[in-house]
Amino acid sequence: MNKDILAIILLNWNNPDDTLDCLESLLVATENIDCCIFLADNGSDDHSLQKIKNTLENKAVAFSFYQRKESHFVPVIPNGEEKVCLLDNGENLGFARGNNVVLKFALEEHPKHFTHYLLLNNDTVVPPDALVNLTDMASRHPGFKVWTPLITYSHNPEMVWNAGGFLGNWGDRKYLGHKKSRDTLPQKGFRQITFVTGCALMLHHELPEQGYFLNENFFFGEEDYYFSMQMKKAGIKIAVCFASEIRHKVGTSVQKVSSRNQLALYYIHYLNRIIDMKNWMAKPVYAVWKTGFLFHAAFDAWWKSWYSPADMLKFMYLLYKNTRKKQQVTRDDFFGAKELFK
């Protein structure tokens, strides 16, 4: 591999406006970078795909287009040297699997071609120098195989959402710089971390080539926690680049599903985490930890929104019951959560 080439993966689901905002910022931010933007629609039912295609055509942005059929992508508009590759996943595969099929497509279509793969939320906006700074830092520090930019709030870029963070020992993690002023963190350089969010996760090409992908046992959420635990166990180093910043419209995708029922969101979050921790704890330790964690989860949800005692008992019971034998959180679990707490 003679030069750095970046693959950027965006996933759209019923959110073409944010996706197009992100894409427009990427086209500017990648003017001085060798890259390809893989933009995949994840089974939208709001004509997202057509709107994205129309916008690309109206702006005279050359693109290729593939449709996924029987687990393979079939070219509709042949591939050339276009900077944008538009993909139709054909159904809602969830966040982890939706990204994975695109990542595997990029690996198969362009073997040994890309230096890094950046998984990026579509509800982000990328400033002009963000990717130049991120890829430059990664190339100068090859010992770190996973990178994240600093992430600020879109509505208030002076406030940090996170700059990655740190894994705890008991199913917890702490964001670096969360809800602090941008000035409280360095303006340049990098810092080693142990947790990286799926909002903006850049992988060295060696990782997917070695079989490291997002965990598809989780339809939405938790894939970043599992991935970070994998990296920790494998001794693979993660870092945040402070000179690279993106802006995030936090919570857009989740709120589109359960905007009226916050308790359903808490339920999915803790269902994910309790099931995930089966992978990382010995059974006797897990049994004790789970009991305490159920009370922690209930108190956390109650404290934020003051739900009724009946709601919280139901919340704890469902978490206990549905984490006993389950090894994954499916699409039905995710979309059905709001029906549990009407």
Residue pairs with C-beta under 8 A, 6 or more apart in sequence:
1 112
1 115
1 205
3 34
3 115
4 33
4 34
4 115
4 116
4 135
4 139
5 34
5 35
5 36
5 113
5 114
5 115
6 30
6 33
6 34
6 35
6 36
6 114
6 115
6 116
6 117
6 118
6 131
6 135
7 35
7 36
7 38
7 106
7 110
7 114
7 116
7 117
7 118
8 26
8 30
8 35
8 36
8 37
8 38
8 117
8 118
8 120
9 38
9 40
9 99
9 102
9 103
9 106
9 117
9 118
9 119
9 120
10 19
10 22
10 23
10 26
10 37
10 38
10 39
10 40
10 120
10 121
10 122
11 40
11 42
11 95
11 98
11 99
11 102
11 122
12 19
12 39
12 40
12 41
12 42
12 44
12 48
12 49
12 52
12 122
13 41
13 42
13 43
13 44
13 48
13 92
13 98
13 253
14 44
14 45
14 46
14 48
14 256
15 44
15 48
15 122
15 123
15 252
15 253
15 256
16 44
16 46
16 47
16 48
16 51
16 52
18 122
18 123
18 249
18 252
19 39
19 48
19 52
19 122
20 51
20 52
20 55
21 125
22 120
22 121
22 122
22 123
22 124
22 125
22 126
23 37
23 39
23 52
23 84
25 125
25 126
25 127
26 37
26 126
26 131
27 37
27 61
27 83
28 128
29 126
29 127
29 128
29 129
29 130
29 131
29 132
30 37
30 83
30 131
31 128
32 132
33 131
33 132
33 135
35 83
35 131
36 82
36 83
36 84
36 85
36 106
36 110
36 114
37 83
37 84
37 85
38 85
38 87
38 102
38 105
38 106
39 52
39 84
39 85
39 86
39 87
40 86
40 87
40 88
40 89
40 98
40 101
40 102
41 48
41 49
41 52
41 86
41 87
41 88
41 89
42 89
42 91
42 92
42 93
42 94
42 98
43 89
43 90
43 91
43 92
43 93
49 86
49 88
52 86
53 63
53 65
53 86
56 63
56 84
56 86
61 83
61 84
62 80
62 82
62 83
62 84
63 77
63 82
63 83
63 84
63 85
63 86
64 75
64 77
64 78
64 79
64 80
64 82
64 84
64 85
64 86
65 75
65 76
65 77
65 85
65 86
65 87
65 88
66 73
66 74
66 75
66 76
66 79
66 85
66 86
66 87
66 88
66 105
67 73
67 74
67 76
67 87
67 88
67 90
68 74
68 87
68 88
68 89
68 90
68 101
69 90
73 87
73 105
77 86
79 85
79 109
87 102
87 105
89 98
89 101
89 102
92 98
92 331
93 101
94 216
94 218
94 219
94 220
94 331
94 334
95 198
95 214
95 218
95 219
95 220
95 221
95 223
95 253
96 213
96 214
96 215
96 216
96 218
96 219
96 223
97 214
97 216
97 219
99 119
99 214
100 213
100 214
100 216
103 117
103 119
103 208
103 213
104 208
104 213
106 114
106 117
107 208
107 209
112 205
114 205
115 135
115 139
115 204
115 205
116 135
116 138
116 147
116 202
116 203
116 204
116 205
117 202
117 203
117 205
117 208
118 131
118 134
118 200
118 201
118 202
118 203
119 198
119 200
119 201
119 202
119 203
119 214
120 126
120 199
120 200
120 246
121 198
121 199
121 200
121 248
121 253
123 154
123 248
123 249
123 250
123 252
123 253
124 151
124 154
124 199
124 200
124 246
124 247
124 248
124 249
125 154
125 246
125 247
125 249
126 246
126 247
127 245
127 246
127 247
129 243
129 244
130 149
130 244
130 245
130 246
131 244
133 149
133 241
133 243
133 244
134 147
134 149
134 202
134 241
134 244
137 147
137 190
137 239
137 241
137 243
137 244
138 144
138 147
138 202
138 204
138 241
141 190
141 239
142 204
143 237
144 190
144 192
144 237
144 238
144 239
145 203
145 204
145 206
145 207
145 231
145 236
145 237
145 238
146 196
146 201
146 202
146 203
146 204
146 207
146 231
146 236
146 237
146 238
146 239
147 196
147 202
147 238
147 239
147 240
147 241
148 163
148 164
148 193
148 196
148 197
148 200
148 201
148 202
148 238
148 239
148 240
148 241
149 200
149 240
149 241
149 244
149 245
149 246
150 160
150 163
150 177
150 182
150 185
150 240
150 241
150 242
150 244
150 245
150 246
151 160
151 161
151 162
151 163
151 197
151 199
151 200
151 245
151 246
151 247
151 248
152 158
152 159
152 160
152 161
152 182
152 245
152 246
152 247
152 248
153 159
153 160
153 161
153 247
153 248
153 250
154 247
154 248
154 249
154 250
155 249
157 182
157 245
157 247
158 181
158 182
158 183
159 179
159 180
159 181
159 182
160 177
160 178
160 179
160 180
160 181
160 182
160 184
160 185
161 175
161 178
161 179
161 248
161 250
162 175
162 176
162 177
162 178
162 197
163 175
163 176
163 177
163 185
163 191
163 193
163 240
163 242
164 175
164 176
164 193
164 195
164 196
164 197
164 238
164 239
164 240
165 173
165 174
165 175
165 176
165 178
165 193
165 194
165 195
165 197
166 173
166 174
166 176
166 193
166 194
166 195
167 173
167 194
167 195
167 225
167 228
167 229
167 232
168 174
170 289
170 293
171 273
171 274
171 276
171 277
171 289
171 293
173 195
173 225
173 228
174 195
175 195
176 185
176 191
176 193
176 240
177 184
177 185
182 245
185 242
186 242
187 242
187 243
188 242
188 243
189 242
189 243
190 239
190 240
190 241
190 242
191 239
191 240
191 242
192 237
192 238
192 239
193 238
193 239
193 240
194 228
194 231
194 232
194 238
195 224
195 225
195 228
195 238
196 224
196 227
196 228
196 231
196 238
197 224
198 214
198 223
198 224
198 227
199 224
199 246
199 248
200 246
200 248
201 224
201 227
203 212
207 236
212 227
212 230
214 223
214 224
214 226
214 227
215 222
215 223
215 226
215 227
217 226
217 275
217 327
217 328
217 329
218 226
218 272
218 275
218 276
218 328
218 329
219 328
219 329
219 330
219 331
219 333
219 334
220 253
220 254
220 257
220 268
220 334
221 254
221 268
221 269
221 272
221 329
222 269
222 272
222 273
222 276
222 329
225 272
225 273
225 276
226 276
226 279
228 238
229 276
229 279
229 280
230 236
231 237
231 238
254 265
257 334
257 335
257 338
258 264
258 265
258 268
258 337
258 338
260 338
261 337
261 338
261 341
261 342
262 304
262 305
263 301
263 305
263 307
263 311
263 315
263 341
264 337
264 338
264 340
264 341
265 337
266 297
266 300
266 301
266 304
266 315
267 315
267 318
267 319
267 337
267 340
267 341
268 329
268 333
268 334
268 337
270 293
270 297
270 301
270 319
271 319
271 322
271 323
271 329
271 333
272 329
273 293
274 290
274 293
274 294
274 297
274 319
274 323
275 323
275 326
275 327
275 328
275 329
277 286
277 289
277 290
277 293
278 286
278 327
281 289
290 320
290 323
294 316
294 319
294 320
295 316
297 315
297 316
297 319
298 312
298 315
298 316
301 307
301 312
301 315
302 312
307 315
311 341
314 340
314 341
315 341
318 340
322 333
